[in-house]
Amino acid sequence: MEVWRSQVSWNERVPLYLALRASANFFKVDNRSMEQVKPSRVSTFQVLNNDLIHRKFQGTDVSSPAHTEEFFTLESTPVTGDSVQNSSSAVSVSSNRGPFSPHCSQSYASDLHHSCDYTYDSPFTGSSVLCNEENLAHALWMLKNDLLGPESADGDVSGSLSDMVMSSTRYGKILEMAALMDLKQLLVACAETVSEADSNSMDERRLAVSAAEALMGMLERRVSVSGDPLQRLGAYLLEGLKARLLSSGSIIYKKLKCNEKASSELMSYMHVLYEICPYYKFAYVSANAVIREAMENESRIHVIDFQIAQGSQWVSFIQSLSSRPGGPPYLRITGVDDSQSAFARGGGLELVCQRLASVAEECRVPFEFHGAGMSGCEVQFENLRVLQGESLAVNFPYILHHMPDESVSTTNHRDRLLRLVKSLSPKIVTLSEQESNTNTSSFFPRFLETLDYYSAIFESIDVVLPRDDRQRISTEEHCVGRDIVNIIACEGIDRMERHELLGKWRLRLTMAGFSPVPLNSSVKSTRREVLRDYSTNYRIAEANDALYLGWKNRALYTFSAWR
């Protein structure tokens, strides 16, 4: 904000800021007037107006003509002739905008710094837009940071106060502002303070920790596992922030795993999530359609599933093979499994074998099952038992993001596993993943992404089950909350939830030697089946040989096929 620095001395800034804060008219200022004050540096709390969030479709920049200055841009790869469908009707894509109209959501933009890791290529419109009332509060934050924040390069400040006093003043003002913040702003302020505690010197860290603890005390009174979607999400974000501040993230995450409910209860929670949200159904139905068409004329089929879980995905697949003209093929399934799935299942892979073998027998499909009871990180060539003369399909359903990559270990199991699969010469590979960027991002951008992504998840659950429903509370805790704590509180090898955007997966698969497979008509026809029994706020869009499942205007999950 050069205009402020050139005309206002440091001694004048504090009373000026307080006057601005105290003025009720400040909160009613027209948005256009805020644009006249240009920040000298990008503030975390800069104005995030709908008109400042741009996406590109079909090579055309989607922006408001009233605003020419771009703070950041969320890129999208071109969409040509693609279709979009929600659970009520299909919507065509016009040449100058995305397939979904923007909604006023409770989400922060996922990419405040526009790094290459945050290149969104979904066909959805801007993944996060803010209501105008929130913009003004963010503008206040921007003014506060520029007026009161540490500015070592500013001649008016240099030598006037020690760094510690300046930091103390800044954190004091943050706490003073906290009473004016809504829950989302308070969560972000707390996360930024925790982030500063991570990186500051010892003296400044003590100030940041004290401020963070005070903000957490305020948050505790405003979050609730039985509240609205943001309050429920806030409860788990707060637990993650506390654990991170205490450097106990991995301990708490492991404790959450050790304190899992009995397998029968956990299974019921997972089933609830499967029933109330289409996320798993989206992956299963899409993969089955692609694999079925790719294996249409094959007499011996081998499917390797790197997250076999209960084996539910393959029940309908086996049933579909039974009606093939000329008789069913010989089917062999290799199920890769880890201890967490075994616990939820209440037993080893023999339970999956028994279930699928029973279905195959009823359908008269020649069947063989091979279990590989290990994590994907441990899988080697000999564990997969690929035989000559069989056509191979490989399925990655929401599992590759658990594989550590080059940022965690030089072994880089994520890319190693892709190269291993490529060496098997599969006829088809299917990939389902969450459309989020929490892998290599530093803590604070990762927090903002988590806040944005899981806001949509909690909103989607909220429309199905009552807020005081004990089953819903337990389902969110055991199936969603633990992942959130892991993303926020843990680092290094302890952080298991490392999601990447489809654009990054595309790069990894291409480097491993894969090529994308255009989606066939049978996959496109599954959309109606996936969304039939769910809220009309769910959308499925197709772009660049991939399917996107989203809630309102936020892409949440992707499906793609490779060979």
Disulfide bonds with the S-S distance in Angstrom:
Cys104-Cys131 2.09
